[in-house]
Amino acid sequence: MEPESPNLKTLPDSAPASESTAAAPKLTSAGILDALRPIIDPEIRLSIVDLGLIYGVHVSNDSRHVEIKMTLTTPMCPYGPMIMTQVQDVANTLPGVQDARITLVWEPPWDPKTMASDDAKDKLNIW
């Protein structure tokens, strides 16, 4: 598993294991990031997770509600609506999720020098 972006903020997955339901596996922030990792920025051709575009993930105690805070490489990103739809689609299909909210944020501004994974920096020649 690749290291997470340094700017990624995750809230603790709050319910103890004993409160998990047998019907659906307990969702974690790391599991959601793994589910989002296949989403590729079409211009840069790297995962939105590795690029550091996912700023935070919150999972409710009962794993039914997920909130994902993310940004785009630029406010004028021509693929922004497509990427946002892909994130929403993945979040909606997570086991047990009844409500998935995707929030687009612009602060802090995306900076691949500080937010991208080491692997992404290497591929972008940012060293």
C-alpha positions in Angstrom: 0.0 0.0 0.0 1.4 3.4 -1.0 1.8 6.1 1.7 -1.1 8.5 2.1 -0.7 12.1 1.1 0.6 14.2 4.0 -2.4 16.6 3.9 -5.0 13.9 4.2 -7.0 14.3 7.4 -9.0 11.3 8.6 -11.2 11.3 11.6 -11.1 8.2 13.7 -13.5 5.5 12.7 -15.4 6.0 15.8 -17.3 2.8 16.6 -15.5 0.1 18.5 -15.4 -3.3 16.7 -18.0 -4.7 19.1 -20.5 -2.2 17.7 -20.0 -3.3 14.1 -23.0 -4.9 12.4 -22.7 -8.3 10.9 -24.7 -7.2 7.8 -22.0 -5.0 6.4 -18.3 -4.9 7.0 -17.0 -1.9 9.0 -15.9 0.9 6.7 -12.7 2.7 7.4 -11.1 5.8 6.0 -8.3 3.7 4.6 -10.8 1.3 2.9 -12.5 4.2 1.3 -9.2 5.6 0.0 -8.4 2.2 -1.4 -11.8 2.2 -3.2 -11.1 5.7 -4.6 -7.5 4.9 -5.7 -8.5 3.6 -9.2 -10.0 7.0 -10.1 -7.5 8.6 -12.4 -7.1 12.3 -13.3 -7.3 12.1 -17.1 -4.9 14.9 -17.7 -2.2 13.9 -15.3 -2.9 10.1 -15.5 -2.4 9.4 -11.9 -4.7 8.4 -9.1 -6.6 11.3 -7.4 -5.6 9.7 -4.1 -1.9 9.6 -5.0 -2.1 13.2 -6.3 -3.4 14.3 -2.9 -6.8 15.5 -4.2 -8.7 13.8 -1.3 -8.4 16.1 1.6 -10.4 14.1 4.2 -12.7 11.1 4.7 -15.1 10.7 7.6 -17.1 7.6 8.3 -20.1 7.7 10.7 -20.2 5.3 13.7 -22.6 3.0 11.9 -20.8 3.2 8.5 -24.0 4.4 6.8 -22.8 8.0 6.2 -19.6 8.9 4.4 -18.2 12.4 3.8 -15.3 13.0 1.4 -13.6 16.4 1.1 -11.7 16.8 -2.0 -10.3 19.3 -4.4 -9.3 19.5 -8.1 -5.9 20.4 -9.6 -7.4 23.8 -10.6 -10.8 25.4 -10.3 -11.1 25.4 -14.1 -10.3 21.6 -14.4 -12.2 20.5 -17.5 -12.6 17.0 -16.0 -13.8 18.2 -12.6 -17.4 17.2 -13.0 -16.4 13.8 -14.3 -14.0 13.2 -11.4 -16.6 14.3 -8.9 -19.2 12.0 -10.4 -16.7 9.1 -10.2 -16.0 9.8 -6.5 -19.8 10.0 -5.8 -20.4 6.7 -7.7 -17.7 4.9 -5.8 -18.9 6.2 -2.4 -22.5 5.3 -3.2 -21.5 1.7 -3.9 -19.6 1.1 -0.7 -21.2 -1.7 1.3 -23.8 -0.4 3.8 -23.5 3.3 2.8 -26.8 5.0 2.6 -25.6 8.6 2.3 -22.4 9.7 0.7 -21.5 13.4 0.5 -18.7 14.7 -1.6 -17.6 18.3 -0.7 -15.4 20.2 -3.1 -13.0 22.6 -1.3 -10.4 25.0 -2.5 -8.6 25.6 0.7 -5.8 24.9 1.0 -4.9 25.2 -2.6 -3.7 21.9 -4.1 0.1 21.8 -4.3 1.6 18.5 -5.6 4.9 19.4 -4.0 3.4 18.9 -0.5 0.3 16.9 -1.1 1.1 14.2 -3.6 2.5 10.8 -2.6 6.1 10.1 -3.1 5.3 7.8 -6.0 3.2 10.6 -7.7 6.0 13.1 -7.1 8.4 10.7 -8.7 6.2 10.3 -11.8 5.7 14.0 -12.0 9.4 14.7 -11.6 8.8 17.0 -8.7 12.0 16.1 -6.7 
